[in-house]
Amino acid sequence: VGSEFDVRGLKQLPKVEIAYSYADPSPVAVQALLGSGLDGIVFAGTGAGLLSKVEREAIGKVRAAGERMPVLVRSSRVGNG
């Protein structure tokens, strides 16, 4: 009830997807998410939550082209450590 994340005044929530990272991914999924008009992408990374080189390059191409960027959040899938 006393949360700082009060959403009662919102008419709709932002469109956000989760991208699961893995070793040697194809850039196709990240490119599709970046171009889909989402408001945000959560990258569930491996280990410390790092993005792969392929994912970083796909993001860099969108930024270099000056296209609209969703909010990008990096997270880790590991339970601890």
C-alpha positions in Angstrom: 0.0 0.0 0.0 2.8 2.4 0.8 5.0 1.5 -2.2 7.0 4.1 -4.1 5.8 2.3 -7.2 2.3 3.6 -7.1 0.7 2.9 -10.5 -2.9 3.9 -9.7 -2.6 7.1 -11.8 -1.3 5.2 -14.9 -3.7 4.6 -17.8 -1.4 1.9 -19.2 1.9 0.2 -18.3 4.9 0.5 -20.6 5.5 -2.3 -23.1 8.6 -4.3 -21.8 10.1 -7.6 -22.9 12.8 -9.8 -21.4 15.7 -11.0 -23.6 17.5 -14.0 -22.3 21.2 -14.0 -23.1 23.3 -17.1 -23.9 26.6 -18.0 -25.4 27.0 -17.0 -29.1 23.4 -15.7 -29.7 22.1 -14.6 -33.1 21.5 -10.9 -33.4 18.0 -11.5 -34.9 16.0 -11.5 -31.6 17.7 -8.4 -30.2 17.3 -6.6 -33.5 13.6 -7.5 -33.6 13.0 -6.3 -30.1 14.9 -3.1 -30.7 12.8 -2.4 -33.8 9.5 -3.3 -32.4 8.6 -0.1 -30.6 8.9 -1.4 -27.1 9.3 1.0 -24.2 11.9 -1.2 -22.5 14.0 -4.4 -22.7 15.4 -6.3 -19.7 18.5 -8.3 -20.7 18.7 -11.3 -18.4 22.4 -11.9 -18.9 24.7 -14.7 -18.0 27.1 -14.6 -15.1 27.4 -11.0 -13.9 24.6 -9.9 -16.3 26.9 -8.9 -19.1 25.7 -8.7 -22.7 27.4 -10.7 -25.4 29.4 -9.0 -28.1 26.6 -9.7 -30.6 24.0 -8.0 -28.4 26.2 -5.0 -27.8 26.8 -4.6 -31.6 23.1 -4.8 -32.3 22.4 -2.1 -29.8 25.3 0.0 -31.2 23.9 -0.2 -34.7 20.5 1.2 -33.6 22.2 4.0 -31.6 24.5 4.9 -34.5 21.5 5.1 -36.9 19.8 7.5 -34.5 16.7 5.3 -34.2 14.4 5.4 -31.1 15.9 3.4 -28.3 13.9 1.7 -25.6 15.1 1.8 -22.0 17.6 -1.0 -21.6 18.1 -2.8 -18.3 20.7 -5.4 -17.6 20.2 -8.1 -15.0 21.8 -11.4 -14.0 20.1 -14.8 -13.9 22.4 -16.3 -11.3 21.0 -17.0 -7.9 23.9 -15.5 -6.0 27.6 -14.7 -6.1 
